[in-house]
Amino acid sequence: MLNKYARAFFTRVLTPFAAFLLRRGVSPDAVTLIGTAGVVAGALVFFPRGEFFWGTVVITLFVFSDLVDGNMARQAGISSRWGAFLDSTLDRVADGAIFGGFALWYAGNGDDNVLCAVALFCLAAGQVVSYTKARGEAIGLPVAVNGLVERAERLVISLVAAGLAGLHAFGVPGIQVLLPVALWVVAVGSLVTLIQRVVTVRREAIEADGPAGQGAAS
């Protein structure tokens, strides 16, 4: 749901900036690559050291590239399968870096193996949730469900909580508990979303294949 409405809002807001970059000769692919590099750097440089506020600030500055590059491609009339593939692939890299950064913190100075495992589950579940939709569509199914927690929800919940938790370093007491709560919420929500998509794909596959399609393919 956030993905639907937030994209529409920020697309309108970022359209002038996208047009500016096009006039300067910047390509959509370059924006995709730079944005991903910025997110990865913010996550893997700051988060493992527990600097959640500044890490979130850096990531937020670059995460909007995911909207800018597509906007640029549409304005220039150069949307392509390659651009869509690159964008989707690097989204997975950025997501992995964010939750990997959380996991590294809890495996190190954060000293909490349970939360490290939860962060790793969020990382893996996010990748699999995206894969189920892509794989279902690749075999010709509509996968007519979004699910409880999509990519936008995962990022918003995690980054808002991380940014606020980072205020603990500035003397705000007790606020660091928000990040563990957010990771648990994302983990449970991702699991629910995964189940929703698997159930949907199974139903659509049975409807498409008929009774013979109820068996498992090898």
C-alpha positions as CSV (number, residue, x, y, z in Angstrom):
1,M,0.0,0.0,0.0
2,L,2.8,2.4,0.9
3,N,4.5,1.5,-2.4
4,K,1.4,2.5,-4.4
5,Y,0.7,5.9,-2.8
6,A,4.2,6.9,-1.8
7,R,5.5,6.3,-5.4
8,A,2.7,8.4,-6.9
9,F,3.5,11.3,-4.5
10,F,7.3,11.3,-4.8
11,T,7.2,10.8,-8.5
12,R,5.4,14.1,-8.8
13,V,7.8,15.8,-6.4
14,L,10.9,14.5,-8.0
15,T,9.9,15.0,-11.7
16,P,11.6,18.5,-11.9
17,F,14.8,17.0,-10.4
18,A,14.7,14.2,-12.9
19,A,14.3,16.6,-15.8
20,F,17.3,18.7,-14.4
21,L,19.5,15.6,-14.5
22,L,18.5,14.7,-18.0
23,R,19.4,18.2,-19.2
24,R,22.8,17.8,-17.6
25,G,23.3,14.6,-19.6
26,V,23.1,12.1,-16.7
27,S,21.7,8.7,-17.6
28,P,19.1,6.8,-15.6
29,D,21.5,3.8,-15.3
30,A,24.1,6.1,-13.7
31,V,21.5,7.4,-11.2
32,T,20.6,3.7,-10.4
33,L,24.3,2.8,-9.8
34,I,25.1,5.9,-7.8
35,G,22.0,5.5,-5.6
36,T,22.7,1.9,-4.8
37,A,26.3,2.6,-4.0
38,G,25.2,5.4,-1.6
39,V,22.7,3.1,0.1
40,V,25.3,0.3,0.5
41,A,27.9,2.7,1.8
42,G,25.5,4.2,4.3
43,A,24.4,0.8,5.6
44,L,27.7,-0.9,5.8
45,V,29.8,2.0,7.0
46,F,27.5,3.4,9.7
47,F,25.2,0.6,10.8
48,P,27.8,-1.9,11.9
49,R,29.3,0.8,14.2
50,G,25.9,1.5,15.7
51,E,25.7,5.0,14.1
52,F,22.1,4.5,13.1
53,F,21.1,8.2,12.8
54,W,23.8,9.2,10.4
55,G,23.5,5.9,8.5
56,T,19.8,6.5,8.0
57,V,20.5,10.1,6.8
58,V,22.9,8.9,4.2
59,I,20.7,6.1,3.0
60,T,17.6,8.4,2.8
61,L,19.6,10.8,0.6
62,F,20.3,8.0,-1.9
63,V,17.2,5.8,-1.6
64,F,15.1,8.2,-3.7
65,S,17.3,7.3,-6.7
66,D,14.9,4.3,-7.1
67,L,12.2,6.8,-8.1
68,V,14.4,9.3,-10.0
69,D,15.9,6.8,-12.5
70,G,12.5,5.5,-13.6
71,N,11.2,9.0,-13.9
72,M,14.1,10.0,-16.0
73,A,13.7,7.0,-18.3
74,R,10.0,7.8,-18.8
75,Q,10.7,11.5,-19.5
76,A,13.4,10.6,-22.0
77,G,11.4,7.9,-23.6
78,I,14.2,5.3,-23.1
79,S,12.5,2.8,-20.7
80,S,14.0,-0.6,-21.4
81,R,14.0,-4.2,-20.2
82,W,17.7,-3.7,-19.3
83,G,16.9,-0.6,-17.1
84,A,14.1,-2.5,-15.4
85,F,16.3,-5.5,-14.7
86,L,19.2,-3.3,-13.4
87,D,16.9,-1.4,-11.1
88,S,15.2,-4.5,-9.7
89,T,18.6,-6.3,-9.2
90,L,20.2,-3.4,-7.4
91,D,17.2,-2.9,-5.2
92,R,17.9,-6.4,-3.8
93,V,21.6,-5.4,-3.3
94,A,20.5,-2.3,-1.4
95,D,18.0,-4.2,0.8
96,G,20.6,-6.8,1.6
97,A,23.1,-4.1,2.6
98,I,20.6,-2.5,5.0
99,F,19.6,-5.6,6.9
100,G,23.2,-6.9,6.6
101,G,24.3,-3.8,8.4
102,F,21.9,-4.4,11.2
103,A,23.0,-8.0,11.5
104,L,26.7,-6.9,11.6
105,W,25.9,-4.6,14.5
106,Y,24.1,-7.2,16.5
107,A,26.8,-9.8,15.8
108,G,29.4,-7.3,17.0
109,N,29.2,-4.5,19.5
110,G,25.4,-4.8,19.6
111,D,26.0,-8.3,21.2
112,D,22.6,-9.8,20.6
113,N,22.6,-13.1,18.6
114,V,18.8,-13.3,18.6
115,L,18.4,-9.9,16.9
116,C,21.3,-10.7,14.6
117,A,19.3,-13.8,13.5
118,V,16.1,-11.7,13.1
119,A,18.0,-9.2,10.9
120,L,19.3,-12.0,8.8
121,F,15.8,-13.4,8.5
122,C,14.5,-10.0,7.4
123,L,17.2,-9.9,4.7
124,A,16.5,-13.4,3.4
125,A,12.7,-13.1,3.7
126,G,12.8,-9.8,1.7
127,Q,14.7,-11.4,-1.1
128,V,12.3,-14.4,-1.2
129,V,9.2,-12.3,-1.1
130,S,10.4,-10.4,-4.2
131,Y,11.5,-13.7,-5.9
132,T,8.0,-15.3,-5.4
133,K,6.3,-12.5,-7.3
134,A,9.0,-12.4,-10.0
135,R,9.0,-16.2,-10.5
136,G,5.2,-16.4,-10.5
137,E,5.0,-13.7,-13.2
138,A,7.8,-15.5,-15.1
139,I,5.7,-18.6,-15.4
140,G,2.7,-16.6,-16.7
141,L,0.7,-16.0,-13.5
142,P,-0.7,-12.6,-12.5
143,V,0.3,-13.0,-8.8
144,A,-2.6,-10.8,-7.9
145,V,-1.6,-10.0,-4.4
146,N,0.8,-7.5,-2.8
147,G,0.9,-8.7,0.8
148,L,1.2,-7.2,4.2
149,V,4.8,-5.9,4.0
150,E,6.2,-5.0,0.6
151,R,9.6,-3.4,0.0
152,A,8.4,0.1,0.7
153,E,7.0,-1.0,4.1
154,R,10.2,-2.9,5.0
155,L,12.3,0.1,4.2
156,V,10.1,2.7,5.9
157,I,9.6,0.7,9.1
158,S,13.3,-0.2,9.4
159,L,14.9,3.1,8.5
160,V,12.5,5.3,10.5
161,A,13.1,3.1,13.5
162,A,16.9,3.1,12.9
163,G,17.0,6.8,12.6
164,L,15.0,7.4,15.8
165,A,17.1,4.7,17.6
166,G,20.2,6.6,16.6
167,L,19.0,9.6,18.6
168,H,20.1,7.6,21.7
169,A,23.6,8.8,20.9
170,F,22.4,12.4,21.3
171,G,21.0,11.7,24.8
172,V,17.5,10.6,24.1
173,P,16.8,7.8,26.6
174,G,15.2,4.5,25.9
175,I,14.6,5.2,22.2
176,Q,17.0,2.5,21.0
177,V,14.4,-0.1,21.7
178,L,12.6,1.0,18.5
179,L,15.0,-0.8,16.2
180,P,14.6,-4.3,17.7
181,V,10.8,-3.8,17.7
182,A,10.9,-2.7,14.0
183,L,13.0,-5.7,13.0
184,W,10.5,-8.1,14.7
185,V,7.6,-6.3,12.9
186,V,9.4,-6.6,9.6
187,A,10.3,-10.2,10.2
188,V,6.7,-11.3,11.0
189,G,5.2,-9.1,8.3
190,S,7.6,-10.5,5.7
191,L,6.7,-14.1,6.7
192,V,3.0,-13.3,6.4
193,T,3.6,-11.7,3.0
194,L,5.6,-14.7,1.8
195,I,2.7,-17.0,2.8
196,Q,0.2,-14.8,1.1
197,R,2.1,-14.8,-2.1
198,V,2.8,-18.6,-2.1
199,V,-0.9,-19.3,-1.4
200,T,-1.9,-17.0,-4.2
201,V,0.6,-18.5,-6.7
202,R,-0.6,-22.0,-5.8
203,R,-4.3,-21.0,-6.3
204,E,-3.5,-19.3,-9.6
205,A,-1.4,-22.2,-10.8
206,I,-4.2,-24.7,-10.1
207,E,-6.7,-22.5,-11.9
208,A,-4.4,-22.2,-14.9
209,D,-3.4,-25.8,-15.1
210,G,-6.6,-27.5,-14.0
211,P,-6.7,-30.6,-11.8
212,A,-3.4,-32.0,-13.3
213,G,-1.6,-28.9,-12.0
214,Q,-2.1,-29.8,-8.4
215,G,0.9,-32.0,-8.3
216,A,4.4,-30.6,-7.6
217,A,6.8,-30.1,-10.5
218,S,10.2,-31.7,-10.2
